[in-house]
Amino acid sequence: MPSNKSVSDAPITQFINCRILRDHCLQREDLWVRDGKILDPEKLFFDEHGYADKQHHRPGFIDVQINGGYGIDFSQACDDVGSGVSLVAKKILEHGVTSFCPTLVTSPPHVYHKVLPQVKVHDGGAHGAGVLGFHLEGPFISLEKKGAHPEQFLRTFSSGGFRDLMETYGGLDSVAMVTLAPELDGSQSVIRDLCQKGITVSLGHSVANMSQAEEAVQHGASFITHLFNAMLPVPAGRTVYYGMIADGIHTNPAALRIAHRAHPRVGLVLVTDAITAMGLPPGRHTLGQLVIEIQGLHAYVAGCSVEEALEAASLHPAQLLGLSHRKGNLDFGSDADLVLLDDTLNVKATFISGEEVWRK
């Protein structure tokens, strides 16, 4: 559609007859996109043109914890990690995911040194969902709450805190989040240093007491990995987000309901924690240094509104990573990362920067 050339020469796309998620509720209005951003139509005068259909537009989903999928394991030290991340990024478009954090579970140092330099933060598009940076889950976690993390590769901050972390990871250039246990000696200074570098710190796989958890939050920690599962007490005070795998297995459905009802508007971040087996039939698959067997798929939906569930998969993870000024919502000026759903929340199409990148 032609636009006012004094403002921009870029074409404008109008999605009409939409129900869009904005300001915590579904609103019926048109949606305008230009230059990959959500546009305020009141500021311009246009001819009518666009997608004429009953559509339900939501902000694109953001997953901060994906370990792999479709036969790809991000925690494997190989020479083509980038191509594996690209494959998963392309495949998850059909699930409405427009950006994500590739996640590495506890691994020996050589894995981090091999994998991390191969993948850079980049925007999404027709090639796949955008990469927001790695989520490093471990190896600085509690032995008692290690879960599926291999015990022999767990580490402590034994020789200087942040120096231990850098020796293990090798670098932090493409890292968005680190999950660690705040009761480890030296962890509090590490949390502070990571936050000062703009890296989100999550508390998880921990046996910390309330005092240790609250101290970590005071130093900048803002997320809890696996709430009610391999986790520590919930600290009070400033807003702390918490990730939950809503499959009825990792988290008891009753616990999920409790968490949602306690903080229905802020806090809950839905994660898939997807592994190599995503998109593949049941069988034996890898998770980092372990071999696991998948016997079935399960899903569970908490008793919450559609709006609240959708924001837990879009707005909240964007807020957690400090990206809500441009992602996770349909506010004017935000990135036009959209997912088109039908009445039963099945994904019909995915858009990144206003461009259709997948359609069923």
C-alpha positions in Angstrom: 0.0 0.0 0.0 1.4 3.5 -0.8 2.2 5.7 2.1 3.0 9.3 2.9 6.5 9.7 1.3 7.3 12.6 3.6 7.3 10.0 6.4 8.6 6.9 4.7 8.8 5.2 1.3 8.3 1.8 2.8 5.0 -0.1 2.0 2.4 -0.6 4.7 0.5 -3.8 5.5 -2.9 -3.6 7.1 -4.3 -6.7 8.9 -8.1 -6.1 9.2 -10.8 -7.6 11.3 -8.3 -8.8 14.0 -8.5 -9.6 17.6 -5.1 -8.5 18.9 -3.5 -8.9 22.4 -2.7 -5.5 23.8 -2.8 -4.0 27.3 -3.5 -7.4 28.8 -6.7 -8.0 26.9 -8.0 -9.0 23.4 -9.1 -6.0 21.4 -10.8 -5.9 18.0 -9.0 -3.5 15.8 -6.9 -3.4 12.7 -3.1 -3.9 12.8 -0.7 -1.8 10.7 2.9 -2.7 10.0 5.7 -0.8 8.2 9.5 -1.3 8.2 9.0 -4.4 10.4 7.4 -2.3 13.2 3.9 -2.0 14.6 2.5 1.3 13.3 0.1 3.8 14.9 -2.5 4.4 12.2 -3.9 7.6 13.8 -0.7 9.4 12.8 -1.1 8.7 9.1 -3.8 8.6 6.3 -4.0 5.5 4.2 -6.0 3.8 1.5 -7.7 0.6 2.7 -5.8 -2.6 1.8 -4.7 -5.7 3.7 -5.4 -9.2 4.8 -9.2 -9.6 4.9 -10.0 -12.5 7.2 -11.1 -13.0 10.8 -7.7 -13.2 12.4 -6.3 -13.4 15.9 -2.9 -11.8 16.2 -0.7 -12.2 19.2 2.9 -11.2 19.8 5.2 -13.9 18.6 6.2 -16.5 21.2 9.6 -16.2 22.9 11.2 -19.4 24.4 14.1 -18.8 26.7 14.9 -22.5 27.2 15.3 -24.8 24.2 18.0 -27.4 24.4 17.6 -28.6 20.8 15.2 -30.4 18.6 14.7 -32.4 15.4 17.7 -34.5 16.1 19.9 -31.5 17.1 21.5 -31.2 20.6 23.0 -27.8 21.2 25.2 -29.2 24.0 27.2 -31.3 21.6 30.7 -30.1 20.7 30.6 -30.3 16.9 31.9 -28.1 14.0 28.4 -27.2 12.7 26.5 -26.0 15.7 25.4 -23.0 13.8 23.6 -25.0 11.2 21.9 -27.1 13.9 20.7 -23.9 15.6 19.5 -22.7 12.2 17.6 -25.9 11.6 15.7 -25.7 14.9 15.1 -21.9 14.4 13.5 -22.7 11.1 11.4 -25.6 12.4 10.0 -23.7 15.4 8.4 -21.1 13.3 5.5 -23.5 12.8 4.9 -23.3 16.6 4.7 -19.5 16.6 8.1 -19.0 18.1 9.7 -15.9 16.7 12.8 -15.7 18.9 14.5 -18.0 21.4 17.5 -18.8 23.6 19.4 -21.9 22.6 20.2 -23.6 25.9 23.3 -25.6 27.0 22.9 -27.9 29.9 25.9 -28.8 32.2 28.8 -29.8 30.1 32.6 -30.0 30.3 34.5 -26.7 29.5 35.6 -27.8 26.0 31.9 -28.0 24.9 31.3 -24.4 25.8 34.6 -23.3 24.2 33.5 -25.1 21.0 29.8 -24.2 20.9 29.5 -20.6 22.1 31.7 -18.9 19.4 29.8 -20.6 16.6 26.4 -18.8 17.2 25.8 -15.1 17.3 22.8 -13.1 18.4 20.7 -12.2 15.3 17.2 -11.2 14.2 14.7 -13.7 12.9 13.2 -13.8 9.4 12.3 -16.2 6.7 15.4 -18.2 7.6 14.1 -18.9 11.1 13.4 -17.5 14.6 15.7 -14.9 16.0 18.5 -15.9 18.4 18.5 -13.8 21.6 21.6 -15.4 23.0 22.5 -18.6 24.8 21.0 -19.7 28.1 23.7 -21.5 30.0 22.0 -23.8 32.5 24.8 -25.0 34.7 27.4 -26.3 35.5 27.4 -24.1 38.6 24.5 -25.8 40.3 23.7 -27.9 43.3 24.7 -31.6 43.4 21.5 -32.3 45.4 19.3 -30.7 42.8 21.2 -31.6 39.6 18.2 -33.3 37.9 19.3 -34.5 34.5 22.6 -32.7 34.7 25.7 -35.0 34.7 27.3 -35.0 38.2 30.9 -35.3 37.0 30.7 -32.0 35.2 29.2 -29.9 38.0 31.5 -27.0 39.1 31.9 -24.6 42.0 33.4 -21.2 42.3 36.6 -22.5 43.9 39.3 -20.1 42.6 37.9 -16.7 42.3 34.3 -16.6 41.4 34.0 -14.9 38.0 37.3 -16.3 36.9 36.0 -19.8 37.3 33.0 -18.9 35.2 35.1 -17.5 32.4 37.5 -20.5 32.5 34.5 -22.7 32.1 32.6 -20.8 29.4 35.5 -19.2 27.6 33.5 -16.1 26.8 30.1 -14.4 27.2 29.7 -12.5 23.9 26.6 -14.5 22.8 25.2 -15.3 26.3 21.8 -13.9 27.3 21.2 -15.9 30.6 23.0 -18.0 33.1 21.3 -20.4 35.6 23.3 -21.0 38.8 22.8 -22.0 42.4 23.1 -19.0 44.7 24.3 -21.0 47.7 27.6 -21.8 46.1 30.5 -19.9 47.7 31.4 -16.9 45.6 28.1 -17.0 43.6 26.8 -13.6 44.9 29.7 -11.7 43.4 29.3 -13.7 40.2 25.7 -12.7 40.0 26.5 -9.1 40.5 29.2 -9.2 37.8 27.0 -11.0 35.3 24.1 -8.5 35.8 26.5 -5.6 35.3 27.4 -7.1 31.9 23.7 -7.1 31.0 23.3 -10.9 31.3 20.2 -12.2 33.0 20.9 -14.4 36.0 18.5 -17.2 36.9 18.4 -19.2 40.1 17.8 -22.9 39.8 18.9 -26.4 40.5 19.5 -25.2 44.0 19.1 -25.9 47.7 19.5 -22.3 48.8 17.6 -21.0 51.8 15.5 -17.9 51.7 18.2 -15.6 52.9 20.6 -16.8 50.1 17.8 -16.4 47.5 16.9 -12.9 48.6 20.6 -11.9 48.6 20.9 -13.1 45.0 17.9 -11.1 44.0 19.3 -8.0 45.7 22.5 -8.5 43.6 20.3 -8.6 40.4 19.0 -12.2 39.8 15.6 -11.9 38.2 14.5 -15.4 37.2 13.9 -18.8 38.6 14.5 -21.8 36.4 12.0 -24.7 36.9 9.8 -23.3 39.6 8.7 -26.0 42.0 11.1 -28.4 40.3 14.8 -28.6 41.3 14.5 -25.2 42.8 14.9 -22.9 45.8 12.4 -20.8 47.9 10.7 -17.9 46.1 12.3 -14.7 47.3 10.2 -11.7 48.3 10.7 -8.1 47.3 11.4 -7.0 43.7 9.7 -8.8 40.8 11.2 -12.2 40.0 10.1 -14.1 37.0 9.9 -17.9 37.1 10.0 -20.5 34.3 7.7 -23.4 34.3 7.3 -26.4 31.9 3.5 -26.8 31.8 3.4 -30.4 30.7 2.0 -31.9 33.9 5.2 -33.9 34.5 8.0 -31.5 35.4 5.5 -29.4 37.4 2.5 -30.7 39.2 -0.7 -29.1 37.8 -1.7 -27.9 41.2 1.6 -26.1 41.7 1.2 -24.5 38.3 -2.2 -23.2 39.3 -0.8 -21.8 42.6 2.0 -20.0 40.9 -0.3 -18.5 38.3 -2.9 -17.3 40.8 -0.2 -15.8 43.0 1.1 -13.6 40.1 -1.4 -13.7 37.2 -0.1 -10.6 35.5 3.6 -10.8 36.1 6.2 -13.5 36.7 5.1 -16.7 34.9 7.3 -17.5 31.9 6.3 -20.6 29.9 9.2 -22.6 28.6 9.3 -25.8 26.6 12.8 -27.0 27.7 12.6 -28.8 24.4 15.3 -31.3 23.7 16.7 -33.3 20.7 13.5 -35.3 20.6 11.3 -32.4 19.7 9.7 -33.2 16.3 10.8 -36.8 16.4 9.1 -40.0 17.4 9.6 -41.6 20.9 12.9 -43.4 21.4 16.5 -42.8 22.7 17.9 -39.3 22.4 20.7 -37.2 23.8 20.5 -34.4 26.3 24.0 -33.0 26.5 26.3 -35.8 27.9 23.3 -38.1 28.7 21.2 -40.5 26.8 17.5 -40.4 27.7 14.4 -42.3 26.4 11.2 -40.5 25.4 8.1 -42.6 25.8 5.3 -40.1 25.1 4.2 -36.5 24.9 2.1 -34.7 27.5 0.7 -31.2 27.8 -1.2 -29.4 30.5 -3.0 -26.0 30.5 -3.4 -24.1 33.7 -6.7 -22.6 34.6 -6.0 -19.1 33.4 -7.3 -16.8 30.7 -6.2 -16.9 27.1 -4.6 -13.5 27.5 -2.6 -14.5 30.6 -1.4 -17.7 29.0 -0.3 -15.9 25.8 1.5 -13.2 27.7 3.4 -15.8 29.7 4.8 -17.0 26.3 5.5 -13.6 24.8 5.5 -10.5 27.0 6.9 -12.0 30.2 10.0 -13.6 28.6 10.6 -10.3 26.8 10.4 -8.4 30.0 12.7 -10.9 31.7 15.4 -10.3 29.0 14.9 -6.5 29.0 13.4 -6.6 25.5 9.8 -5.5 26.1 10.5 -2.1 24.6 10.5 -3.8 21.2 9.3 -7.5 21.6 6.6 -9.5 23.3 3.8 -7.0 22.6 1.9 -5.2 19.8 2.5 -1.7 21.1 3.1 1.0 18.4 6.8 0.9 17.5 7.4 -2.6 18.6 8.9 -5.3 16.3 6.1 -6.8 14.1 6.8 -10.3 15.3 3.3 -11.9 15.2 1.6 -15.3 15.5 -1.8 -15.8 13.8 -4.0 -18.2 15.8 -7.4 -19.7 15.2 -10.2 -19.8 17.9 -8.6 -22.9 19.5 -5.1 -21.4 19.6 -3.7 -23.5 16.8 -0.9 -21.6 14.9 -2.0 -20.6 11.4 0.9 -18.3 10.4 4.0 -16.7 11.9 5.4 -13.3 11.0 8.7 -11.8 11.8 9.3 -8.0 11.2 5.9 -8.0 9.4 7.0 -10.7 6.9 5.1 -14.0 6.7 7.8 -16.7 7.5 5.5 -19.7 7.9 1.9 -20.6 7.1 0.1 -23.8 7.7 
